[in-house]
Amino acid sequence: MREIEFSVAYEPGTDALMDVFHEYPALSCRSSACYSSPSTMWRIDHVHGPEAGIEAFADVFLDEGRCNECLDQPGCDSRREYHVLDGTPTSRTIYTYREEVHRCHSLPYFVLDHVGEGVVFESCRTDGGYRWKILYPGEQAVGELFDTIESNLRDGLSLELSHLRQSGKWDADVRTAFQLSHEQWEALTHAVEAGYYTRPREATVAELAEDLGLPRSTVQYRLRSAEDVVVSEFVRNTL
C-alpha cells in the first residue's frame, strides 16, 4: 500500500467555499470517510469552528446548485445531495452523495483515473487550503498524476505534493481531532502557534489568555482537557 498527500491552495476570490475558510481561520473541516467510484462519491465531513463561521460554511456547502469539489471549473451540473447528520452552533456532521463525477473533475476523479479502484481518501479544509491524504494499493508512480491534476487546475489554484511513502498509521490524527471541541481546538492551536509548547516556552498561559480574551483559568482548563484527549488517543492508537 502507498500513501500520498496532495495540498490544493486557493487564492482568495477563486472559490466561494474556500473563501469562508480564508475569512474564518479557526474553521476546519475534516472527513472521517470519503470514498469514490468512477461515477459516484460519498463522504462524511465534520466541520468545527466559531458559530458565525459554521453558519457561513453551511450556507455555501449545502447549496445543491454549486459544486464543492471542481478543480477545473467554478461549477458543474452533476447531481449532488447533502444530509446534516448532527449539528451544534459550533459544529456540523454532513453526509454528501455525488453522481456523475466524471463530468466534475475533483481530485478523487483524477486519482481513480490514474491508479484504479480500491482507493481510500481523507481530506481536510482549513485556512484557504484543501489537503488530501490518499491510500491506494500498488506501486504506481505519481509524477504523471501530479502533472495531470496541475494542468487541469483553474486560475487561482496551486498544487503541492506533500509526501509519498509506504502507508503508516491511518486516520489516527483525524479521530483525535474529532474528539476536541471547538474551544479546545482553538486554545490548543493558538498555544502551538504562540510557542507555548516549545522549549524554552515562548508564551505563558496568561499571555495566551490575553490574546484569546479569556480568563487564565479557562484557557488552562481547555489546554489540559485537550492535552488529555490528544495523549490518550496517541497511546490508544500508536503504542
Residue pairs with C-beta under 8 A, 6 or more apart in sequence:
1 135
1 136
1 137
1 166
1 167
2 135
2 136
2 137
2 138
2 139
2 140
2 164
2 165
2 166
2 167
3 133
3 134
3 135
3 163
3 164
3 165
3 166
3 167
3 168
3 170
4 133
4 134
4 136
4 142
4 161
4 163
4 164
5 131
5 132
5 133
5 134
5 161
5 162
5 163
5 164
6 107
6 131
6 132
6 134
6 146
6 149
6 159
6 160
6 161
6 162
7 129
7 130
7 131
7 132
7 159
7 160
7 162
8 71
8 107
8 129
8 130
8 131
8 132
8 153
8 157
8 158
8 159
8 160
9 128
9 129
9 157
9 158
9 159
9 160
10 18
10 19
10 22
10 128
10 129
10 130
10 156
10 157
11 128
11 156
11 157
12 19
12 22
12 128
13 19
13 156
14 154
14 155
14 156
14 157
15 74
15 156
15 157
16 60
16 66
17 57
17 60
17 61
17 68
17 125
18 125
18 128
18 130
20 27
20 53
20 56
20 57
20 60
21 27
21 29
21 125
21 126
21 127
21 128
21 129
22 127
22 128
23 53
23 56
24 49
24 50
24 52
24 53
24 56
24 57
25 126
25 127
26 49
26 50
26 53
26 182
26 185
26 186
26 189
27 47
27 48
27 49
27 50
27 53
27 54
27 57
27 126
28 47
28 48
28 49
28 124
28 125
28 126
28 177
28 185
29 45
29 46
29 47
29 48
29 57
29 124
29 125
29 126
30 45
30 46
30 47
30 122
30 123
30 124
30 125
30 174
30 177
30 178
31 43
31 44
31 45
31 46
31 121
31 122
31 123
31 124
31 174
32 44
32 45
32 46
32 171
32 174
32 175
32 178
33 42
33 43
33 44
34 41
34 43
34 44
34 108
34 120
34 121
34 122
34 123
35 41
35 42
35 43
35 120
35 121
36 42
36 101
36 106
36 108
36 109
36 112
36 119
36 121
37 101
37 112
37 117
38 101
38 102
38 109
38 112
38 113
38 117
39 99
39 100
39 101
39 102
40 97
40 98
40 99
40 101
41 69
41 96
41 97
41 98
41 101
41 106
41 108
42 95
42 96
42 97
42 98
43 95
43 96
43 121
43 123
44 85
44 93
44 94
44 95
44 96
45 93
45 94
45 96
45 123
46 91
46 92
46 93
46 94
46 178
47 54
47 57
47 61
47 91
47 92
47 94
48 90
48 91
48 180
48 181
48 182
48 185
49 57
49 90
49 91
49 182
50 90
50 182
51 89
51 90
54 89
54 90
54 91
54 92
57 92
58 84
58 92
60 66
60 68
61 68
61 82
61 94
62 82
62 84
62 94
64 80
64 81
64 82
66 75
67 75
67 76
67 78
67 80
67 104
68 96
69 98
69 101
69 104
69 106
69 107
69 108
70 76
70 104
70 105
70 106
71 105
71 106
71 107
71 110
71 149
71 152
71 153
71 154
71 157
72 105
72 152
72 153
72 154
73 105
73 154
74 154
76 103
76 104
77 103
78 98
78 99
78 100
78 101
78 103
78 104
79 98
79 99
79 100
80 96
80 97
80 98
80 99
81 96
81 97
82 94
82 95
82 96
83 94
83 95
84 92
84 93
84 94
85 93
85 94
85 95
86 92
86 93
87 93
90 181
90 182
90 183
91 182
98 104
101 108
101 109
102 109
105 152
107 132
107 149
108 119
108 121
110 145
110 148
110 149
110 152
111 119
111 121
111 134
111 136
111 145
112 119
113 148
114 140
114 142
114 144
114 145
114 148
115 136
115 138
115 140
115 145
116 138
118 136
118 137
119 134
119 135
119 136
120 134
120 135
120 136
120 170
121 132
121 133
121 134
121 135
122 132
122 133
122 134
122 170
122 171
122 174
123 130
123 131
123 132
123 133
124 130
124 131
124 133
124 174
125 131
131 162
135 167
135 170
142 161
142 164
146 159
146 161
149 159
150 159
153 159
169 237
169 238
172 233
172 234
172 237
172 238
175 233
175 237
176 229
176 230
176 233
176 234
176 237
177 185
179 229
179 233
180 188
180 226
180 229
180 230
183 222
184 222
184 225
184 226
184 229
185 226
186 212
186 222
187 208
187 212
187 219
187 222
187 223
187 226
188 222
188 223
188 226
188 227
188 230
190 208
190 211
190 212
191 197
191 203
191 208
191 223
194 202
194 203
194 207
194 208
194 211
195 201
195 202
195 203
196 202
196 203
196 204
196 205
196 208
196 223
205 216
205 219
205 220
205 223
206 216
208 219
208 223
209 215
209 216
209 218
209 219
212 219
